[in-house]
Amino acid sequence: MKHIVKIIALLVAISSVWIGLLQASIIPRSNTWLLPVYLIIMLGCYGLLMVGIGLIQFRTCPHEAILLQQDVIEAKEFLKAKGVDVGSD
């Protein structure tokens, strides 16, 4: 619930700044109308940047990979015991 309140507060703040810029004519009106589009493009770029940084900093877990392989082998053996064809190894 708190996250939704933060998002709504941010949207209200951005909207009020945008409306203020429209009313004050500090920035030319033709550019002011495009500010929401610029904001959405910047938000998309920020999201892609965060995904890229997350992928770069993603750590591999060799111990967890070994445990996962053991689980797969155990599951295959269990299914073979039940008569399920799990493919060839």
PDB file of N, CA, C and O in Angstrom:
ATOM      1  N   MET A   1       0.820  -1.197   0.000  1.00  0.00           N
ATOM      2  CA  MET A   1       0.000   0.000   0.000  1.00  0.00           C
ATOM      3  C   MET A   1       0.858   1.252   0.000  1.00  0.00           C
ATOM      4  O   MET A   1       0.512   2.236  -0.654  1.00  0.00           O
ATOM      5  N   LYS A   2       1.963   1.235   0.715  1.00  0.00           N
ATOM      6  CA  LYS A   2       2.816   2.415   0.778  1.00  0.00           C
ATOM      7  C   LYS A   2       3.425   2.725  -0.584  1.00  0.00           C
ATOM      8  O   LYS A   2       3.617   3.890  -0.930  1.00  0.00           O
ATOM      9  N   HIS A   3       3.729   1.681  -1.358  1.00  0.00           N
ATOM     10  CA  HIS A   3       4.335   1.878  -2.666  1.00  0.00           C
ATOM     11  C   HIS A   3       3.356   2.600  -3.601  1.00  0.00           C
ATOM     12  O   HIS A   3       3.763   3.460  -4.383  1.00  0.00           O
ATOM     13  N   ILE A   4       2.088   2.256  -3.521  1.00  0.00           N
ATOM     14  CA  ILE A   4       1.072   2.903  -4.352  1.00  0.00           C
ATOM     15  C   ILE A   4       0.952   4.373  -3.982  1.00  0.00           C
ATOM     16  O   ILE A   4       0.804   5.222  -4.861  1.00  0.00           O
ATOM     17  N   VAL A   5       1.013   4.678  -2.709  1.00  0.00           N
ATOM     18  CA  VAL A   5       0.918   6.072  -2.259  1.00  0.00           C
ATOM     19  C   VAL A   5       2.115   6.866  -2.785  1.00  0.00           C
ATOM     20  O   VAL A   5       1.957   8.015  -3.198  1.00  0.00           O
ATOM     21  N   LYS A   6       3.299   6.272  -2.774  1.00  0.00           N
ATOM     22  CA  LYS A   6       4.485   6.963  -3.309  1.00  0.00           C
ATOM     23  C   LYS A   6       4.320   7.241  -4.799  1.00  0.00           C
ATOM     24  O   LYS A   6       4.640   8.332  -5.271  1.00  0.00           O
ATOM     25  N   ILE A   7       3.823   6.255  -5.537  1.00  0.00           N
ATOM     26  CA  ILE A   7       3.643   6.421  -6.980  1.00  0.00           C
ATOM     27  C   ILE A   7       2.624   7.514  -7.263  1.00  0.00           C
ATOM     28  O   ILE A   7       2.843   8.364  -8.126  1.00  0.00           O
ATOM     29  N   ILE A   8       1.517   7.493  -6.543  1.00  0.00           N
ATOM     30  CA  ILE A   8       0.482   8.514  -6.755  1.00  0.00           C
ATOM     31  C   ILE A   8       1.014   9.892  -6.393  1.00  0.00           C
ATOM     32  O   ILE A   8       0.745  10.860  -7.105  1.00  0.00           O
ATOM     33  N   ALA A   9       1.765  10.000  -5.298  1.00  0.00           N
ATOM     34  CA  ALA A   9       2.339  11.289  -4.914  1.00  0.00           C
ATOM     35  C   ALA A   9       3.309  11.792  -5.979  1.00  0.00           C
ATOM     36  O   ALA A   9       3.329  12.983  -6.287  1.00  0.00           O
ATOM     37  N   LEU A  10       4.102  10.901  -6.534  1.00  0.00           N
ATOM     38  CA  LEU A  10       5.037  11.285  -7.589  1.00  0.00           C
ATOM     39  C   LEU A  10       4.294  11.745  -8.832  1.00  0.00           C
ATOM     40  O   LEU A  10       4.679  12.737  -9.450  1.00  0.00           O
ATOM     41  N   LEU A  11       3.238  11.040  -9.205  1.00  0.00           N
ATOM     42  CA  LEU A  11       2.448  11.440 -10.378  1.00  0.00           C
ATOM     43  C   LEU A  11       1.778  12.795 -10.169  1.00  0.00           C
ATOM     44  O   LEU A  11       1.715  13.609 -11.090  1.00  0.00           O
ATOM     45  N   VAL A  12       1.283  13.034  -8.970  1.00  0.00           N
ATOM     46  CA  VAL A  12       0.663  14.322  -8.671  1.00  0.00           C
ATOM     47  C   VAL A  12       1.700  15.441  -8.732  1.00  0.00           C
ATOM     48  O   VAL A  12       1.422  16.517  -9.262  1.00  0.00           O
ATOM     49  N   ALA A  13       2.893  15.191  -8.192  1.00  0.00           N
ATOM     50  CA  ALA A  13       3.950  16.203  -8.227  1.00  0.00           C
ATOM     51  C   ALA A  13       4.378  16.511  -9.657  1.00  0.00           C
ATOM     52  O   ALA A  13       4.543  17.675 -10.024  1.00  0.00           O
ATOM     53  N   ILE A  14       4.558  15.468 -10.463  1.00  0.00           N
ATOM     54  CA  ILE A  14       4.955  15.676 -11.857  1.00  0.00           C
ATOM     55  C   ILE A  14       3.856  16.410 -12.622  1.00  0.00           C
ATOM     56  O   ILE A  14       4.135  17.304 -13.421  1.00  0.00           O
ATOM     57  N   SER A  15       2.614  16.026 -12.372  1.00  0.00           N
ATOM     58  CA  SER A  15       1.497  16.691 -13.047  1.00  0.00           C
ATOM     59  C   SER A  15       1.406  18.150 -12.658  1.00  0.00           C
ATOM     60  O   SER A  15       1.148  19.000 -13.510  1.00  0.00           O
ATOM     61  N   SER A  16       1.613  18.457 -11.385  1.00  0.00           N
ATOM     62  CA  SER A  16       1.529  19.852 -10.956  1.00  0.00           C
ATOM     63  C   SER A  16       2.666  20.687 -11.555  1.00  0.00           C
ATOM     64  O   SER A  16       2.454  21.841 -11.928  1.00  0.00           O
ATOM     65  N   VAL A  17       3.860  20.115 -11.647  1.00  0.00           N
ATOM     66  CA  VAL A  17       4.969  20.847 -12.286  1.00  0.00           C
ATOM     67  C   VAL A  17       4.658  21.066 -13.762  1.00  0.00           C
ATOM     68  O   VAL A  17       4.915  22.143 -14.298  1.00  0.00           O
ATOM     69  N   TRP A  18       4.110  20.058 -14.415  1.00  0.00           N
ATOM     70  CA  TRP A  18       3.776  20.181 -15.833  1.00  0.00           C
ATOM     71  C   TRP A  18       2.715  21.247 -16.057  1.00  0.00           C
ATOM     72  O   TRP A  18       2.844  22.076 -16.958  1.00  0.00           O
ATOM     73  N   ILE A  19       1.676  21.229 -15.246  1.00  0.00           N
ATOM     74  CA  ILE A  19       0.612  22.237 -15.378  1.00  0.00           C
ATOM     75  C   ILE A  19       1.160  23.624 -15.059  1.00  0.00           C
ATOM     76  O   ILE A  19       0.789  24.609 -15.698  1.00  0.00           O
ATOM     77  N   GLY A  20       2.047  23.692 -14.065  1.00  0.00           N
ATOM     78  CA  GLY A  20       2.672  24.980 -13.745  1.00  0.00           C
ATOM     79  C   GLY A  20       3.498  25.510 -14.894  1.00  0.00           C
ATOM     80  O   GLY A  20       3.467  26.708 -15.177  1.00  0.00           O
ATOM     81  N   LEU A  21       4.239  24.639 -15.565  1.00  0.00           N
ATOM     82  CA  LEU A  21       5.018  25.068 -16.725  1.00  0.00           C
ATOM     83  C   LEU A  21       4.119  25.505 -17.875  1.00  0.00           C
ATOM     84  O   LEU A  21       4.458  26.430 -18.614  1.00  0.00           O
ATOM     85  N   LEU A  22       2.979  24.847 -18.027  1.00  0.00           N
ATOM     86  CA  LEU A  22       2.035  25.249 -19.068  1.00  0.00           C
ATOM     87  C   LEU A  22       1.460  26.637 -18.771  1.00  0.00           C
ATOM     88  O   LEU A  22       1.305  27.454 -19.679  1.00  0.00           O
ATOM     89  N   GLN A  23       1.149  26.900 -17.510  1.00  0.00           N
ATOM     90  CA  GLN A  23       0.532  28.168 -17.132  1.00  0.00           C
ATOM     91  C   GLN A  23       1.534  29.320 -17.131  1.00  0.00           C
ATOM     92  O   GLN A  23       1.192  30.442 -17.505  1.00  0.00           O
ATOM     93  N   ALA A  24       2.775  29.046 -16.709  1.00  0.00           N
ATOM     94  CA  ALA A  24       3.759  30.113 -16.553  1.00  0.00           C
ATOM     95  C   ALA A  24       4.423  30.492 -17.868  1.00  0.00           C
ATOM     96  O   ALA A  24       5.008  31.572 -17.957  1.00  0.00           O
ATOM     97  N   SER A  25       4.360  29.670 -18.865  1.00  0.00           N
ATOM     98  CA  SER A  25       4.981  29.906 -20.162  1.00  0.00           C
ATOM     99  C   SER A  25       6.480  30.143 -20.050  1.00  0.00           C
ATOM    100  O   SER A  25       7.042  30.932 -20.810  1.00  0.00           O
ATOM    101  N   ILE A  26       7.136  29.464 -19.105  1.00  0.00           N
ATOM    102  CA  ILE A  26       8.589  29.558 -18.966  1.00  0.00           C
ATOM    103  C   ILE A  26       9.248  28.855 -20.142  1.00  0.00           C
ATOM    104  O   ILE A  26      10.211  29.354 -20.725  1.00  0.00           O
ATOM    105  N   ILE A  27       8.717  27.696 -20.477  1.00  0.00           N
ATOM    106  CA  ILE A  27       9.191  26.920 -21.617  1.00  0.00           C
ATOM    107  C   ILE A  27       8.174  27.115 -22.738  1.00  0.00           C
ATOM    108  O   ILE A  27       6.974  27.185 -22.473  1.00  0.00           O
ATOM    109  N   PRO A  28       8.632  27.205 -23.978  1.00  0.00           N
ATOM    110  CA  PRO A  28       7.658  27.363 -25.079  1.00  0.00           C
ATOM    111  C   PRO A  28       6.565  26.291 -25.034  1.00  0.00           C
ATOM    112  O   PRO A  28       6.818  25.124 -24.736  1.00  0.00           O
ATOM    113  N   ARG A  29       5.357  26.729 -25.338  1.00  0.00           N
ATOM    114  CA  ARG A  29       4.193  25.849 -25.218  1.00  0.00           C
ATOM    115  C   ARG A  29       4.320  24.587 -26.073  1.00  0.00           C
ATOM    116  O   ARG A  29       3.846  23.523 -25.676  1.00  0.00           O
ATOM    117  N   SER A  30       4.950  24.696 -27.234  1.00  0.00           N
ATOM    118  CA  SER A  30       5.090  23.520 -28.096  1.00  0.00           C
ATOM    119  C   SER A  30       5.974  22.463 -27.441  1.00  0.00           C
ATOM    120  O   SER A  30       5.745  21.268 -27.630  1.00  0.00           O
ATOM    121  N   ASN A  31       6.977  22.880 -26.676  1.00  0.00           N
ATOM    122  CA  ASN A  31       7.841  21.929 -25.983  1.00  0.00           C
ATOM    123  C   ASN A  31       7.188  21.396 -24.715  1.00  0.00           C
ATOM    124  O   ASN A  31       7.406  20.245 -24.337  1.00  0.00           O
ATOM    125  N   THR A  32       6.395  22.224 -24.062  1.00  0.00           N
ATOM    126  CA  THR A  32       5.766  21.833 -22.807  1.00  0.00           C
ATOM    127  C   THR A  32       4.781  20.691 -23.015  1.00  0.00           C
ATOM    128  O   THR A  32       4.663  19.817 -22.156  1.00  0.00           O
ATOM    129  N   TRP A  33       4.076  20.682 -24.137  1.00  0.00           N
ATOM    130  CA  TRP A  33       3.112  19.624 -24.389  1.00  0.00           C
ATOM    131  C   TRP A  33       3.798  18.280 -24.588  1.00  0.00           C
ATOM    132  O   TRP A  33       3.170  17.237 -24.401  1.00  0.00           O
ATOM    133  N   LEU A  34       5.076  18.285 -24.965  1.00  0.00           N
ATOM    134  CA  LEU A  34       5.790  17.034 -25.197  1.00  0.00           C
ATOM    135  C   LEU A  34       6.462  16.493 -23.936  1.00  0.00           C
ATOM    136  O   LEU A  34       7.014  15.394 -23.967  1.00  0.00           O
ATOM    137  N   LEU A  35       6.429  17.235 -22.833  1.00  0.00           N
ATOM    138  CA  LEU A  35       7.094  16.782 -21.611  1.00  0.00           C
ATOM    139  C   LEU A  35       6.619  15.405 -21.125  1.00  0.00           C
ATOM    140  O   LEU A  35       7.462  14.608 -20.714  1.00  0.00           O
ATOM    141  N   PRO A  36       5.319  15.081 -21.150  1.00  0.00           N
ATOM    142  CA  PRO A  36       4.917  13.723 -20.735  1.00  0.00           C
ATOM    143  C   PRO A  36       5.519  12.636 -21.618  1.00  0.00           C
ATOM    144  O   PRO A  36       5.869  11.560 -21.132  1.00  0.00           O
ATOM    145  N   VAL A  37       5.640  12.916 -22.921  1.00  0.00           N
ATOM    146  CA  VAL A  37       6.257  11.939 -23.827  1.00  0.00           C
ATOM    147  C   VAL A  37       7.718  11.763 -23.465  1.00  0.00           C
ATOM    148  O   VAL A  37       8.213  10.637 -23.407  1.00  0.00           O
ATOM    149  N   TYR A  38       8.418  12.871 -23.220  1.00  0.00           N
ATOM    150  CA  TYR A  38       9.816  12.800 -22.814  1.00  0.00           C
ATOM    151  C   TYR A  38       9.962  12.030 -21.507  1.00  0.00           C
ATOM    152  O   TYR A  38      10.901  11.252 -21.345  1.00  0.00           O
ATOM    153  N   LEU A  39       9.051  12.241 -20.590  1.00  0.00           N
ATOM    154  CA  LEU A  39       9.095  11.558 -19.306  1.00  0.00           C
ATOM    155  C   LEU A  39       8.938  10.041 -19.484  1.00  0.00           C
ATOM    156  O   LEU A  39       9.648   9.264 -18.847  1.00  0.00           O
ATOM    157  N   ILE A  40       8.021   9.631 -20.338  1.00  0.00           N
ATOM    158  CA  ILE A  40       7.813   8.204 -20.579  1.00  0.00           C
ATOM    159  C   ILE A  40       9.041   7.594 -21.253  1.00  0.00           C
ATOM    160  O   ILE A  40       9.443   6.480 -20.916  1.00  0.00           O
ATOM    161  N   ILE A  41       9.638   8.317 -22.204  1.00  0.00           N
ATOM    162  CA  ILE A  41      10.846   7.820 -22.865  1.00  0.00           C
ATOM    163  C   ILE A  41      11.989   7.707 -21.863  1.00  0.00           C
ATOM    164  O   ILE A  41      12.723   6.719 -21.870  1.00  0.00           O
ATOM    165  N   MET A  42      12.146   8.708 -21.006  1.00  0.00           N
ATOM    166  CA  MET A  42      13.202   8.662 -19.994  1.00  0.00           C
ATOM    167  C   MET A  42      12.960   7.516 -19.010  1.00  0.00           C
ATOM    168  O   MET A  42      13.910   6.860 -18.583  1.00  0.00           O
ATOM    169  N   LEU A  43      11.710   7.272 -18.648  1.00  0.00           N
ATOM    170  CA  LEU A  43      11.389   6.167 -17.745  1.00  0.00           C
ATOM    171  C   LEU A  43      11.743   4.822 -18.384  1.00  0.00           C
ATOM    172  O   LEU A  43      12.264   3.933 -17.712  1.00  0.00           O
ATOM    173  N   GLY A  44      11.464   4.675 -19.667  1.00  0.00           N
ATOM    174  CA  GLY A  44      11.830   3.457 -20.375  1.00  0.00           C
ATOM    175  C   GLY A  44      13.339   3.271 -20.446  1.00  0.00           C
ATOM    176  O   GLY A  44      13.839   2.162 -20.262  1.00  0.00           O
ATOM    177  N   CYS A  45      14.069   4.357 -20.712  1.00  0.00           N
ATOM    178  CA  CYS A  45      15.540   4.278 -20.740  1.00  0.00           C
ATOM    179  C   CYS A  45      16.087   3.917 -19.370  1.00  0.00           C
ATOM    180  O   CYS A  45      17.025   3.127 -19.260  1.00  0.00           O
ATOM    181  N   TYR A  46      15.506   4.489 -18.331  1.00  0.00           N
ATOM    182  CA  TYR A  46      15.941   4.172 -16.963  1.00  0.00           C
ATOM    183  C   TYR A  46      15.682   2.695 -16.656  1.00  0.00           C
ATOM    184  O   TYR A  46      16.525   2.031 -16.052  1.00  0.00           O
ATOM    185  N   GLY A  47      14.533   2.184 -17.065  1.00  0.00           N
ATOM    186  CA  GLY A  47      14.222   0.776 -16.836  1.00  0.00           C
ATOM    187  C   GLY A  47      15.192  -0.142 -17.554  1.00  0.00           C
ATOM    188  O   GLY A  47      15.654  -1.129 -16.981  1.00  0.00           O
ATOM    189  N   LEU A  48      15.507   0.176 -18.811  1.00  0.00           N
ATOM    190  CA  LEU A  48      16.478  -0.629 -19.548  1.00  0.00           C
ATOM    191  C   LEU A  48      17.857  -0.563 -18.910  1.00  0.00           C
ATOM    192  O   LEU A  48      18.568  -1.566 -18.856  1.00  0.00           O
ATOM    193  N   LEU A  49      18.238   0.617 -18.425  1.00  0.00           N
ATOM    194  CA  LEU A  49      19.530   0.771 -17.755  1.00  0.00           C
ATOM    195  C   LEU A  49      19.584  -0.086 -16.494  1.00  0.00           C
ATOM    196  O   LEU A  49      20.595  -0.739 -16.235  1.00  0.00           O
ATOM    197  N   MET A  50      18.510  -0.092 -15.705  1.00  0.00           N
ATOM    198  CA  MET A  50      18.500  -0.875 -14.475  1.00  0.00           C
ATOM    199  C   MET A  50      18.540  -2.376 -14.763  1.00  0.00           C
ATOM    200  O   MET A  50      19.180  -3.131 -14.031  1.00  0.00           O
ATOM    201  N   VAL A  51      17.859  -2.810 -15.826  1.00  0.00           N
ATOM    202  CA  VAL A  51      17.915  -4.223 -16.207  1.00  0.00           C
ATOM    203  C   VAL A  51      19.322  -4.584 -16.653  1.00  0.00           C
ATOM    204  O   VAL A  51      19.838  -5.639 -16.285  1.00  0.00           O
ATOM    205  N   GLY A  52      19.949  -3.715 -17.446  1.00  0.00           N
ATOM    206  CA  GLY A  52      21.316  -3.961 -17.895  1.00  0.00           C
ATOM    207  C   GLY A  52      22.301  -4.029 -16.751  1.00  0.00           C
ATOM    208  O   GLY A  52      23.157  -4.913 -16.714  1.00  0.00           O
ATOM    209  N   ILE A  53      22.186  -3.098 -15.813  1.00  0.00           N
ATOM    210  CA  ILE A  53      23.075  -3.109 -14.651  1.00  0.00           C
ATOM    211  C   ILE A  53      22.845  -4.364 -13.824  1.00  0.00           C
ATOM    212  O   ILE A  53      23.797  -4.965 -13.325  1.00  0.00           O
ATOM    213  N   GLY A  54      21.582  -4.765 -13.676  1.00  0.00           N
ATOM    214  CA  GLY A  54      21.280  -5.989 -12.937  1.00  0.00           C
ATOM    215  C   GLY A  54      21.877  -7.221 -13.594  1.00  0.00           C
ATOM    216  O   GLY A  54      22.351  -8.127 -12.910  1.00  0.00           O
ATOM    217  N   LEU A  55      21.854  -7.254 -14.933  1.00  0.00           N
ATOM    218  CA  LEU A  55      22.445  -8.388 -15.640  1.00  0.00           C
ATOM    219  C   LEU A  55      23.963  -8.398 -15.520  1.00  0.00           C
ATOM    220  O   LEU A  55      24.575  -9.460 -15.414  1.00  0.00           O
ATOM    221  N   ILE A  56      24.562  -7.227 -15.538  1.00  0.00           N
ATOM    222  CA  ILE A  56      26.014  -7.143 -15.413  1.00  0.00           C
ATOM    223  C   ILE A  56      26.461  -7.581 -14.029  1.00  0.00           C
ATOM    224  O   ILE A  56      27.479  -8.259 -13.889  1.00  0.00           O
ATOM    225  N   GLN A  57      25.710  -7.197 -13.008  1.00  0.00           N
ATOM    226  CA  GLN A  57      26.097  -7.499 -11.632  1.00  0.00           C
ATOM    227  C   GLN A  57      25.587  -8.848 -11.144  1.00  0.00           C
ATOM    228  O   GLN A  57      25.821  -9.212  -9.991  1.00  0.00           O
ATOM    229  N   PHE A  58      24.891  -9.599 -12.004  1.00  0.00           N
ATOM    230  CA  PHE A  58      24.326 -10.881 -11.595  1.00  0.00           C
ATOM    231  C   PHE A  58      25.445 -11.862 -11.278  1.00  0.00           C
ATOM    232  O   PHE A  58      26.318 -12.117 -12.107  1.00  0.00           O
ATOM    233  N   ARG A  59      25.408 -12.397 -10.092  1.00  0.00           N
ATOM    234  CA  ARG A  59      26.441 -13.330  -9.660  1.00  0.00           C
ATOM    235  C   ARG A  59      26.008 -14.759  -9.954  1.00  0.00           C
ATOM    236  O   ARG A  59      24.842 -15.119  -9.792  1.00  0.00           O
ATOM    237  N   THR A  60      26.960 -15.558 -10.386  1.00  0.00           N
ATOM    238  CA  THR A  60      26.662 -16.971 -10.577  1.00  0.00           C
ATOM    239  C   THR A  60      26.836 -17.684  -9.244  1.00  0.00           C
ATOM    240  O   THR A  60      27.619 -17.263  -8.393  1.00  0.00           O
ATOM    241  N   CYS A  61      26.112 -18.738  -9.084  1.00  0.00           N
ATOM    242  CA  CYS A  61      26.139 -19.495  -7.833  1.00  0.00           C
ATOM    243  C   CYS A  61      26.498 -20.939  -8.153  1.00  0.00           C
ATOM    244  O   CYS A  61      25.606 -21.761  -8.366  1.00  0.00           O
ATOM    245  N   PRO A  62      27.797 -21.264  -8.191  1.00  0.00           N
ATOM    246  CA  PRO A  62      28.188 -22.624  -8.576  1.00  0.00           C
ATOM    247  C   PRO A  62      27.647 -23.686  -7.622  1.00  0.00           C
ATOM    248  O   PRO A  62      27.282 -24.779  -8.056  1.00  0.00           O
ATOM    249  N   HIS A  63      27.592 -23.380  -6.340  1.00  0.00           N
ATOM    250  CA  HIS A  63      27.077 -24.356  -5.375  1.00  0.00           C
ATOM    251  C   HIS A  63      25.598 -24.644  -5.644  1.00  0.00           C
ATOM    252  O   HIS A  63      25.162 -25.794  -5.595  1.00  0.00           O
ATOM    253  N   GLU A  64      24.843 -23.598  -5.925  1.00  0.00           N
ATOM    254  CA  GLU A  64      23.420 -23.781  -6.212  1.00  0.00           C
ATOM    255  C   GLU A  64      23.214 -24.536  -7.521  1.00  0.00           C
ATOM    256  O   GLU A  64      22.259 -25.302  -7.645  1.00  0.00           O
ATOM    257  N   ALA A  65      24.099 -24.332  -8.499  1.00  0.00           N
ATOM    258  CA  ALA A  65      23.995 -25.072  -9.761  1.00  0.00           C
ATOM    259  C   ALA A  65      24.198 -26.562  -9.526  1.00  0.00           C
ATOM    260  O   ALA A  65      23.497 -27.383 -10.117  1.00  0.00           O
ATOM    261  N   ILE A  66      25.151 -26.920  -8.670  1.00  0.00           N
ATOM    262  CA  ILE A  66      25.394 -28.331  -8.349  1.00  0.00           C
ATOM    263  C   ILE A  66      24.177 -28.934  -7.661  1.00  0.00           C
ATOM    264  O   ILE A  66      23.762 -30.049  -7.980  1.00  0.00           O
ATOM    265  N   LEU A  67      23.605 -28.190  -6.712  1.00  0.00           N
ATOM    266  CA  LEU A  67      22.407 -28.676  -6.020  1.00  0.00           C
ATOM    267  C   LEU A  67      21.232 -28.851  -6.984  1.00  0.00           C
ATOM    268  O   LEU A  67      20.460 -29.802  -6.868  1.00  0.00           O
ATOM    269  N   LEU A  68      21.105 -27.932  -7.927  1.00  0.00           N
ATOM    270  CA  LEU A  68      20.030 -28.034  -8.911  1.00  0.00           C
ATOM    271  C   LEU A  68      20.220 -29.265  -9.796  1.00  0.00           C
ATOM    272  O   LEU A  68      19.254 -29.974 -10.079  1.00  0.00           O
ATOM    273  N   GLN A  69      21.436 -29.523 -10.230  1.00  0.00           N
ATOM    274  CA  GLN A  69      21.711 -30.720 -11.036  1.00  0.00           C
ATOM    275  C   GLN A  69      21.392 -31.993 -10.257  1.00  0.00           C
ATOM    276  O   GLN A  69      20.855 -32.950 -10.814  1.00  0.00           O
ATOM    277  N   GLN A  70      21.727 -31.997  -8.960  1.00  0.00           N
ATOM    278  CA  GLN A  70      21.402 -33.156  -8.129  1.00  0.00           C
ATOM    279  C   GLN A  70      19.899 -33.348  -8.022  1.00  0.00           C
ATOM    280  O   GLN A  70      19.413 -34.479  -8.048  1.00  0.00           O
ATOM    281  N   ASP A  71      19.156 -32.246  -7.901  1.00  0.00           N
ATOM    282  CA  ASP A  71      17.695 -32.329  -7.844  1.00  0.00           C
ATOM    283  C   ASP A  71      17.124 -32.875  -9.148  1.00  0.00           C
ATOM    284  O   ASP A  71      16.176 -33.661  -9.132  1.00  0.00           O
ATOM    285  N   VAL A  72      17.697 -32.462 -10.274  1.00  0.00           N
ATOM    286  CA  VAL A  72      17.218 -32.941 -11.573  1.00  0.00           C
ATOM    287  C   VAL A  72      17.465 -34.447 -11.687  1.00  0.00           C
ATOM    288  O   VAL A  72      16.588 -35.191 -12.125  1.00  0.00           O
ATOM    289  N   ILE A  73      18.652 -34.890 -11.295  1.00  0.00           N
ATOM    290  CA  ILE A  73      18.971 -36.322 -11.349  1.00  0.00           C
ATOM    291  C   ILE A  73      18.028 -37.112 -10.447  1.00  0.00           C
ATOM    292  O   ILE A  73      17.540 -38.177 -10.825  1.00  0.00           O
ATOM    293  N   GLU A  74      17.778 -36.581  -9.254  1.00  0.00           N
ATOM    294  CA  GLU A  74      16.872 -37.246  -8.316  1.00  0.00           C
ATOM    295  C   GLU A  74      15.455 -37.327  -8.880  1.00  0.00           C
ATOM    296  O   GLU A  74      14.786 -38.350  -8.742  1.00  0.00           O
ATOM    297  N   ALA A  75      15.003 -36.252  -9.514  1.00  0.00           N
ATOM    298  CA  ALA A  75      13.656 -36.247 -10.090  1.00  0.00           C
ATOM    299  C   ALA A  75      13.552 -37.238 -11.238  1.00  0.00           C
ATOM    300  O   ALA A  75      12.546 -37.935 -11.370  1.00  0.00           O
ATOM    301  N   LYS A  76      14.605 -37.306 -12.084  1.00  0.00           N
ATOM    302  CA  LYS A  76      14.590 -38.273 -13.189  1.00  0.00           C
ATOM    303  C   LYS A  76      14.537 -39.702 -12.667  1.00  0.00           C
ATOM    304  O   LYS A  76      13.799 -40.533 -13.197  1.00  0.00           O
ATOM    305  N   GLU A  77      15.309 -39.987 -11.640  1.00  0.00           N
ATOM    306  CA  GLU A  77      15.293 -41.336 -11.063  1.00  0.00           C
ATOM    307  C   GLU A  77      13.926 -41.663 -10.486  1.00  0.00           C
ATOM    308  O   GLU A  77      13.436 -42.781 -10.643  1.00  0.00           O
ATOM    309  N   PHE A  78      13.306 -40.693  -9.816  1.00  0.00           N
ATOM    310  CA  PHE A  78      11.981 -40.897  -9.250  1.00  0.00           C
ATOM    311  C   PHE A  78      10.960 -41.193 -10.343  1.00  0.00           C
ATOM    312  O   PHE A  78      10.137 -42.099 -10.216  1.00  0.00           O
ATOM    313  N   LEU A  79      11.031 -40.402 -11.432  1.00  0.00           N
ATOM    314  CA  LEU A  79      10.075 -40.602 -12.525  1.00  0.00           C
ATOM    315  C   LEU A  79      10.312 -41.918 -13.244  1.00  0.00           C
ATOM    316  O   LEU A  79       9.356 -42.575 -13.657  1.00  0.00           O
ATOM    317  N   LYS A  80      11.584 -42.319 -13.403  1.00  0.00           N
ATOM    318  CA  LYS A  80      11.882 -43.610 -14.024  1.00  0.00           C
ATOM    319  C   LYS A  80      11.329 -44.754 -13.181  1.00  0.00           C
ATOM    320  O   LYS A  80      10.843 -45.748 -13.720  1.00  0.00           O
ATOM    321  N   ALA A  81      11.406 -44.614 -11.849  1.00  0.00           N
ATOM    322  CA  ALA A  81      10.875 -45.640 -10.959  1.00  0.00           C
ATOM    323  C   ALA A  81       9.354 -45.749 -11.086  1.00  0.00           C
ATOM    324  O   ALA A  81       8.781 -46.817 -10.868  1.00  0.00           O
ATOM    325  N   LYS A  82       8.711 -44.642 -11.439  1.00  0.00           N
ATOM    326  CA  LYS A  82       7.252 -44.654 -11.615  1.00  0.00           C
ATOM    327  C   LYS A  82       6.849 -45.081 -13.026  1.00  0.00           C
ATOM    328  O   LYS A  82       5.664 -45.223 -13.326  1.00  0.00           O
ATOM    329  N   GLY A  83       7.857 -45.284 -13.896  1.00  0.00           N
ATOM    330  CA  GLY A  83       7.555 -45.755 -15.236  1.00  0.00           C
ATOM    331  C   GLY A  83       7.383 -44.655 -16.264  1.00  0.00           C
ATOM    332  O   GLY A  83       6.846 -44.901 -17.345  1.00  0.00           O
ATOM    333  N   VAL A  84       7.823 -43.455 -15.951  1.00  0.00           N
ATOM    334  CA  VAL A  84       7.702 -42.332 -16.878  1.00  0.00           C
ATOM    335  C   VAL A  84       8.990 -42.252 -17.703  1.00  0.00           C
ATOM    336  O   VAL A  84      10.095 -42.322 -17.163  1.00  0.00           O
ATOM    337  N   ASP A  85       8.824 -42.102 -19.030  1.00  0.00           N
ATOM    338  CA  ASP A  85       9.985 -41.971 -19.892  1.00  0.00           C
ATOM    339  C   ASP A  85      10.453 -40.522 -19.855  1.00  0.00           C
ATOM    340  O   ASP A  85       9.736 -39.624 -20.296  1.00  0.00           O
ATOM    341  N   VAL A  86      11.660 -40.293 -19.327  1.00  0.00           N
ATOM    342  CA  VAL A  86      12.173 -38.927 -19.200  1.00  0.00           C
ATOM    343  C   VAL A  86      13.210 -38.599 -20.261  1.00  0.00           C
ATOM    344  O   VAL A  86      13.858 -37.558 -20.157  1.00  0.00           O
ATOM    345  N   GLY A  87      13.394 -39.409 -21.246  1.00  0.00           N
ATOM    346  CA  GLY A  87      14.351 -39.162 -22.315  1.00  0.00           C
ATOM    347  C   GLY A  87      15.681 -39.829 -22.018  1.00  0.00           C
ATOM    348  O   GLY A  87      15.889 -40.420 -20.959  1.00  0.00           O
ATOM    349  N   SER A  88      16.565 -39.714 -22.984  1.00  0.00           N
ATOM    350  CA  SER A  88      17.874 -40.351 -22.826  1.00  0.00           C
ATOM    351  C   SER A  88      18.892 -39.371 -22.265  1.00  0.00           C
ATOM    352  O   SER A  88      18.808 -38.166 -22.499  1.00  0.00           O
ATOM    353  N   ASP A  89      19.850 -39.903 -21.524  1.00  0.00           N
ATOM    354  CA  ASP A  89      20.925 -39.075 -20.961  1.00  0.00           C
ATOM    355  C   ASP A  89      22.189 -39.293 -21.724  1.00  0.00           C
ATOM    356  O   ASP A  89      23.213 -38.688 -21.408  1.00  0.00           O
TER     357      ASP A  89
END
